[in-house]
Amino acid sequence: MVITILIKKPIMLGSYGYPICYCFWFFYSKILPHTFKKMEFNFIQQAILLVLLTLNLFALFGAAGHSGYGPESHLIALLSMYTAPIVIAACWPSRKWVLQAMSQK
């Protein structure tokens, strides 16, 4: 997908998003449940780790482009920050798929 900005300079979007999405999926679906199991965290520790990691990845790094870098960066920053609660809810340690991922291996 090509987006032309006011300067009439085309920007290619989409080529870097797929590997990043794969890395995030792999981290949250494989690495994090495996970490919960290996570290033998209780539920509270799992929830704290999930919230801290998600806020670091989505809110802290997403906030970098919030102001001063143009409307595209502002939009991406807002989407990143608004995605953080959704990821926390989807990956909550008591979810069935997280418990199944922890019981594997």
KEDREN-425315 format. One line per 3 residues: number of its first residue (from 1); their letters; for each residue x, y, z of N, C-alpha, C, O. Coordinates in steps of 0.001 Angstrom, whole numbers. Example, Ala and Ser with C-alpha at 12.3 -4.5 7.8 and 13.67 -1.06 7.14 Angstrom:
# residues 2
1) as) 13190/-5690/7800/12300/-4500/7800/13200/-3300/7800/14236/-3319/8465 | 12850/-2250/7080/13670/-1060/7140/12900/30/7870/13409/1138/8039 .
# end
This chain:
# residues 105
1) mvi) 853/-1158/0/0/0/0/907/1231/0/1874/1302/758 | 589/2178/-841/1375/3401/-929/495/4564/-499/-633/4710/-969 | 1019/5388/397/306/6577/849/1122/7791/450/2323/7857/714 .
4) til) 471/8744/-185/1154/9961/-573/827/11045/430/-342/11306/713 | 1851/11673/966/1677/12720/1962/1649/14065/1240/1812/14122/21 | 1446/15124/1975/1365/16457/1398/2601/16822/582/2505/17622/-349 .
7) ikk) 3730/16265/904/4957/16588/187/5001/15814/-1135/5932/15997/-1919 | 4052/14988/-1383/3987/14147/-2574/5120/13137/-2629/5597/12778/-3706 | 5539/12691/-1471/6576/11669/-1391/5900/10367/-974/5324/10312/113 .
10) pim) 5947/9324/-1787/5272/8074/-1420/5969/7370/-262/7196/7343/-169 | 5163/6814/597/5669/6050/1732/5113/4640/1615/3909/4451/1443 | 5982/3665/1707/5546/2276/1642/5191/1803/3045/6018/1841/3956 .
13) lgs) 3962/1361/3202/3522/818/4478/3188/-648/4299/2777/-1068/3217 | 3358/-1412/5330/2944/-2801/5298/4075/-3803/5196/3902/-4955/5595 | 5218/-3409/4678/6276/-4398/4504/6971/-4744/5823/7517/-5838/5960 .
16) ygy) 6956/-3835/6782/7596/-4110/8067/6600/-4571/9133/7009/-5082/10175 | 5339/-4403/8894/4333/-4731/9890/4156/-6217/10127/3912/-6635/11259 | 4274/-7027/9082/4040/-8457/9227/5065/-9149/10114/4672/-9929/10981 .
19) pic) 6361/-8902/9940/7319/-9533/10862/7141/-9074/12305/7310/-9861/13236 | 6805/-7815/12485/6595/-7308/13846/5372/-7963/14468/5403/-8345/15637 | 4296/-8096/13701/3094/-8773/14215/3401/-10217/14567/2931/-10721/15588 .
22) ycf) 4190/-10893/13726/4578/-12271/14027/5381/-12338/15325/5158/-13225/16150 | 6304/-11412/15503/7128/-11404/16722/6272/-11180/17968/6467/-11845/18985 | 5329/-10247/17887/4437/-10021/19023/3573/-11249/19292/3389/-11635/20446 .
25) wff) 3037/-11871/18228/2226/-13076/18412/3066/-14177/19062/2618/-14825/20007 | 4269/-14383/18563/5128/-15431/19116/5453/-15151/20574/5449/-16065/21398 | 5734/-13895/20899/6064/-13542/22273/4896/-13820/23207/5069/-14463/24242 .
28) ysk) 3704/-13340/22851/2557/-13480/23749/1971/-14887/23760/1406/-15302/24772 | 2089/-15626/22673/1479/-16958/22656/2429/-18073/23070/1976/-19119/23535 | 3716/-17876/22916/4671/-18944/23227/5612/-18582/24374/5718/-19326/25349 .
31) ilp) 6284/-17457/24262/7333/-17102/25217/6756/-16767/26590/7236/-17274/27604 | 5743/-15929/26629/5201/-15495/27928/4578/-16644/28725/4879/-16763/29913 | 3723/-17500/28139/3231/-18648/28930/4351/-19598/29369/4298/-20161/30462 .
34) htf) 5353/-19771/28521/6489/-20614/28901/7251/-19983/30075/7731/-20690/30960 | 7355/-18672/30075/8005/-17975/31185/7211/-18141/32470/7787/-18374/33533 | 5888/-18021/32376/5039/-18236/33561/5287/-19614/34157/5394/-19772/35373 .
37) kkm) 5378/-20613/33273/5555/-21987/33742/6950/-22203/34332/7084/-22784/35410 | 7981/-21740/33635/9352/-21955/34085/9664/-21230/35389/10351/-21768/36258 | 9161/-20018/35521/9446/-19216/36707/8536/-19586/37879/8739/-19119/38999 .
40) efn) 7532/-20425/37616/6578/-20866/38631/5930/-19681/39357/5836/-19652/40584 | 5490/-18711/38557/4812/-17541/39110/3399/-17906/39547/2749/-18755/38938 | 2931/-17253/40616/1521/-17396/40967/716/-16417/40106/1281/-15675/39303 .
43) fiq) -597/-16424/40283/-1471/-15627/39413/-1162/-14134/39487/-1129/-13461/38456 | -937/-13612/40676/-667/-12176/40844/641/-11799/40144/702/-10771/39471 | 1663/-12600/40292/2939/-12328/39637/2809/-12404/38113/3419/-11615/37392 .
46) qai) 2013/-13356/37631/1777/-13459/36190/1078/-12213/35665/1451/-11677/34622 | 65/-11756/36390/-679/-10573/35962/214/-9330/35974/151/-8511/35058 | 1038/-9191/37001/1942/-8037/37081/2942/-8067/35929/3186/-7039/35296 .
49) llv) 3520/-9227/35651/4468/-9345/34551/3796/-9017/33216/4364/-8297/32394 | 2600/-9539/33002/1870/-9268/31762/1606/-7775/31604/1837/-7215/30531 | 1130/-7131/32652/804/-5704/32562/2065/-4877/32326/2061/-3979/31485 .
52) llt) 3136/-5165/33051/4363/-4389/32879/4963/-4560/31480/5371/-3582/30855 | 5014/-5783/30999/5560/-6017/29664/4710/-5366/28580/5238/-4760/27648 | 3397/-5492/28707/2511/-4914/27699/2575/-3398/27713/2599/-2772/26653 .
55) lnl) 2602/-2803/28886/2712/-1349/28940/4056/-881/28397/4126/169/27758 | 5114/-1632/28634/6407/-1279/28051/6370/-1358/26533/6792/-426/25848 | 5869/-2462/26011/5886/-2662/24565/4930/-1740/23824/5285/-1199/22777 .
58) fal) 3732/-1552/24343/2725/-810/23599/2617/652/24014/2609/1537/23158 | 2535/912/25301/2299/2292/25738/3588/3117/25747/3599/4237/25237 | 4652/2594/26306/5892/3366/26408/6501/3612/25030/6809/4752/24681 .
61) fga) 6674/2558/24255/7250/2739/22928/6273/3428/21982/6696/4143/21074 | 4993/3225/22178/4000/3900/21347/3912/5381/21635/3573/6164/20747 | 4209/5780/22853/4127/7190/23226/5230/8027/22584/5133/9254/22552 .
64) agh) 6270/7382/22076/7388/8125/21489/6943/8968/20294/7461/10068/20099 | 6009/8484/19502/5566/9229/18331/4310/10027/18554/3680/10472/17595 | 3932/10217/19801/2661/10883/20106/2623/12327/19642/1587/12774/19150 .
67) sgy) 3702/13069/19777/3670/14471/19349/5006/14860/18723/6064/14368/19116 | 4932/15732/17764/6130/16284/17157/6665/15528/15960/7689/15922/15401 | 6003/14447/15543/6528/13673/14417/5537/13527/13279/5728/12685/12402 .
70) gpe) 4495/14318/13274/3536/14295/12181/2292/13489/12506/2257/12751/13490 | 1266/13637/11666/-11/12972/11935/45/11450/11829/-686/10752/12530 | 910/10933/10955/995/9471/10824/1554/8846/12094/1039/7837/12577 .
73) shl) 2609/9447/12631/3190/8931/13879/2228/9082/15039/2160/8225/15921 | 1483/10178/15031/501/10391/16094/-572/9304/16052/-962/8771/17091 | -1047/8975/14847/-2061/7925/14697/-1523/6568/15139/-2207/5832/15852 .
76) ial) -310/6232/14724/274/4953/15104/482/4884/16615/267/3838/17226 | 902/6003/17218/1097/6036/18673/-222/5831/19410/-277/5083/20386 | -1280/6487/18950/-2586/6313/19593/-3089/4884/19450/-3605/4309/20408 .
79) lsm) -2945/4311/18269/-3375/2922/18072/-2589/1971/18966/-3145/1023/19520 | -1309/2230/19099/-479/1386/19953/-914/1488/21411/-1022/476/22103 | -1164/2707/21873/-1560/2880/23276/-2958/2331/23544/-3216/1803/24626 .
82) yta) -3862/2449/22572/-5215/1917/22768/-5260/403/22629/-6224/-226/23068 | -4246/-189/22033/-4187/-1642/21886/-3737/-2324/23176/-4051/-3493/23395 | -3015/-1617/24020/-2463/-2213/25245/-3528/-2860/26134/-3332/-4005/26543 .
85) piv) -4658/-2189/26462/-5662/-2870/27302/-6288/-4086/26628/-6664/-5044/27304 | -6402/-4053/25309/-6973/-5194/24582/-6034/-6396/24678/-6478/-7526/24882 | -4746/-6143/24532/-3758/-7230/24636/-3730/-7785/26056/-3635/-8997/26249 .
88) iaa) -3811/-6905/27048/-3826/-7370/28441/-5048/-8252/28694/-4939/-9304/29322 | -6202/-7822/28206/-7421/-8617/28403/-7347/-9941/27650/-7786/-10968/28168 | -6804/-9935/26448/-6737/-11162/25643/-5722/-12161/26188/-5891/-13368/26018 .
91) cwp) -4681/-11675/26834/-3606/-12548/27321/-3620/-12715/28829/-2614/-13122/29412 | -4734/-12411/29469/-4824/-12529/30928/-4496/-13954/31345/-4932/-14902/30691 | -3728/-14126/32435/-3237/-15466/32816/-4312/-16511/33097/-4016/-17704/33038 .
94) srk) -5531/-16119/33395/-6566/-17115/33679/-7334/-17534/32431/-8245/-18357/32529 | -6999/-17000/31271/-7656/-17417/30031/-7326/-18873/29714/-6251/-19375/30044 | -8276/-19530/29070/-8125/-20957/28779/-6908/-21235/27889/-6158/-22174/28152 .
97) wvl) -6705/-20433/26844/-5606/-20700/25927/-4251/-20476/26608/-3281/-21151/26263 | -4159/-19539/27572/-2911/-19317/28282/-2624/-20505/29194/-1487/-20969/29281 | -3647/-20989/29863/-3465/-22152/30733/-3068/-23387/29917/-2244/-24187/30361 .
100) qam) -3656/-23542/28717/-3283/-24657/27849/-1847/-24509/27353/-1115/-25495/27268 | -1446/-23290/27029/-71/-23068/26578/923/-23326/27705/2039/-23785/27461 | 517/-23030/28939/1398/-23289/30080/1516/-24778/30369/2546/-25226/30873 .
103) sqk) 486/-25548/30059/508/-26974/30373/1226/-27795/29305/1502/-28973/29529 | 1535/-27205/28149/2237/-27926/27090/3711/-28045/27425/4251/-27257/28202 | 4348/-29026/26837/5780/-29333/26975/6035/-29898/28309/7176/-30226/28632 .
# end
